[in-house]
Amino acid sequence: MSEAFSGRQDLPARISTLWRLLLPGIAAPGMLPRLRTSCPPEPEIPTGAFGGTAPA
């Protein structure tokens, strides 16, 4: 469904929502506050070998 609606752009958010629903039923209560259920940060895109811009 994610592919049809948004080309899978929303997939990380949908998986995070799924984990927030499932984890309370499968994880020990003391572990829940330490688990990250949000989307990971966006990766940095390297700009080139020497910090310049990438060739066009």
Secondary structure, 3 states (H helix, E strand, C coil): CHHHHHCCCCHHHHHHHHHHHHHHHHCCCCCHHHCCCCCCCCCCCCCCCCCCCCCC
